[in-house]
Amino acid sequence: EGSSSLEDKSERMRNYVPFLLTKVRNISGRFNDSKIAVGLRDILSSKMGDLQASAQFNYMFDIPWLIEHYPADKRSKPLLIVHGDQREKKHQLQEEAEPFPNVRLFQAKLPIAYGTHHSKMMLLLYAEGLRVVITTANLIHADWDKKTQGVWISPLFPKYSQENQDEAGPEGSQFQKDLMDYLHQYGPGPLNEWRQHVAEHDMSNAKVRLLASVPGRHIGINKDKWGHMKLRKLLQQYGEFDDIDSWPVIGQFSSIGSLGPDKSKWLCSEWLRSLASTNSLTSLDHDPSLHLMFPTVENVRTSLEGYVAGGSLPYSWKTAAKQPYLKDFFCRWKSECLGRSRASPHLKSYTRISPDLTKAAWFIMTSANLSKAAWGALEKNGSQLMIRSYEIGVLFLPQDFDTSEKFFNLPENQAESNGVILRLPFDLPVVPYTNEDRPWLWDRQYSQPDVHGHRWNP
Ligand SMILES: O=C(O)c1cnc2c(S(=O)(=O)O)cccc2c1O
């Protein structure tokens, strides 16, 4: 092998986990560098491929605004919009799509009450192949302007040429199988064509595990296919970590559901047990420490958007009042490392880090907030997993990157190791709430003026 002299080390292309953020207006350009941030126009640009058709899965849409972000010569290509709107909102979307003959709408069914179509994914079909983009941002201006959002852009997946499709055969790639499974859950309709496109492209180079949720009461082998039980399965199968039982788990999100009257009902039993899974057979004799990162009222008041940011942080005081125990786990939003302490977080990320803050065992970017609706809740004595919403995210595992190391290196770790570096979206160490800190609640009144001199009276 080549010499490992100093210049070789310095020349070695640093290998980063391909997790990006969205560009933020009015912060220093160095924090919007193309190595760390991307805009919607960049994602849809013809530099990414010669677009033939696209499918946009999301929760909120501004159709004219979205179409304007495609290159001018691509705005009449077939565009499928997968949404969860019903009744009046569905009619509004149909009206908005009316002027665009290339736009088709497909309503995802929501069989269980209070479920939402939260998944945010783009399928981009080019002449040269297929690309998958998974993000946390709605397809509206405000989500791509002054917030901290996550983006994973897949490599360009080449189309199987006729002969090597037979070679690829059943092996395919786990990512392709999981994506196909997810798309099948939508049932027959315009997604038939997109399932075909997925089947025809080689996704073996994906380097992520798909982590999705679909509504239903999942039993048997389906119990481990979705939500936190899928994560438990993946970490039990691939979590080849040494002793990391003392490593803290961090959850970061933009909303919180009703989690039960105390931590033992779901948060620190079922849910944390999945996030703390590894392939070691010894069971956990104590909970790993857990940090829950959710913006304070002060985070929102001083954010670039002011209190308006709180309109995308829908945590209600009715829900909060039932779970005061969360206060023990809360920590502030802080992202000096990426110049985004004032860019209100709408991304959702989960990770497990070493106590010395130099390593991470895994990292998740997903649409899933901290809720049973998103991650699932075990029922009937653990025999079924009940999920209300569609969610989709990606799990990054060290062994999916060509590194001999068992962990990701966090940037603080200046070691010259040739391992992969993971840029977390927030600062370490996390900053626990003080006694004066309050979690943002979107249905309370706040009279201290925000950065724009406004108050919040919902
Ligand atoms: O990104 C999403 O998927 C999503 C979902 N729901 C939201 C709500 S609400 O539907 O929960 O009232 C209120 C404000 C923002 C929201 C949001 O950004």
Ligand as a Chemical Component Dictionary entry (heavy atoms), coordinates in Angstrom:
data_LIG
# 
_chem_comp.id                   LIG 
_chem_comp.type                 NON-POLYMER 
_chem_comp.pdbx_formal_charge   0 
_chem_comp.three_letter_code    LIG 
# 
loop_
_chem_comp_atom.comp_id 
_chem_comp_atom.atom_id 
_chem_comp_atom.alt_atom_id 
_chem_comp_atom.type_symbol 
_chem_comp_atom.charge 
_chem_comp_atom.model_Cartn_x 
_chem_comp_atom.model_Cartn_y 
_chem_comp_atom.model_Cartn_z 
_chem_comp_atom.pdbx_ordinal 
LIG O1  O1  O 0 -43.716 19.358 8.915  1  
LIG C1  C1  C 0 -44.754 18.757 9.245  2  
LIG O2  O2  O 0 -45.010 17.608 8.871  3  
LIG C2  C2  C 0 -45.751 19.438 10.116 4  
LIG C3  C3  C 0 -46.854 18.754 10.601 5  
LIG N1  N1  N 0 -47.775 19.340 11.348 6  
LIG C4  C4  C 0 -47.645 20.656 11.662 7  
LIG C5  C5  C 0 -48.624 21.302 12.444 8  
LIG S1  S1  S 0 -49.985 20.400 13.010 9  
LIG O3  O3  O 0 -50.564 19.702 11.859 10 
LIG O4  O4  O 0 -49.484 19.430 13.978 11 
LIG O5  O5  O 0 -50.929 21.361 13.603 12 
LIG C6  C6  C 0 -48.521 22.627 12.768 13 
LIG C7  C7  C 0 -47.424 23.345 12.336 14 
LIG C8  C8  C 0 -46.433 22.762 11.580 15 
LIG C9  C9  C 0 -46.546 21.410 11.235 16 
LIG C10 C10 C 0 -45.559 20.760 10.440 17 
LIG O6  O6  O 0 -44.476 21.427 10.008 18 
# 
loop_
_chem_comp_bond.comp_id 
_chem_comp_bond.atom_id_1 
_chem_comp_bond.atom_id_2 
_chem_comp_bond.value_order 
_chem_comp_bond.pdbx_ordinal 
LIG O1  C1  DOUB 1  
LIG C1  O2  SING 2  
LIG C1  C2  SING 3  
LIG C2  C3  SING 4  
LIG C2  C10 DOUB 5  
LIG C3  N1  DOUB 6  
LIG N1  C4  SING 7  
LIG C4  C5  SING 8  
LIG C4  C9  DOUB 9  
LIG C5  S1  SING 10 
LIG C5  C6  DOUB 11 
LIG S1  O3  DOUB 12 
LIG S1  O4  DOUB 13 
LIG S1  O5  SING 14 
LIG C6  C7  SING 15 
LIG C7  C8  DOUB 16 
LIG C8  C9  SING 17 
LIG C9  C10 SING 18 
LIG C10 O6  SING 19 
# 
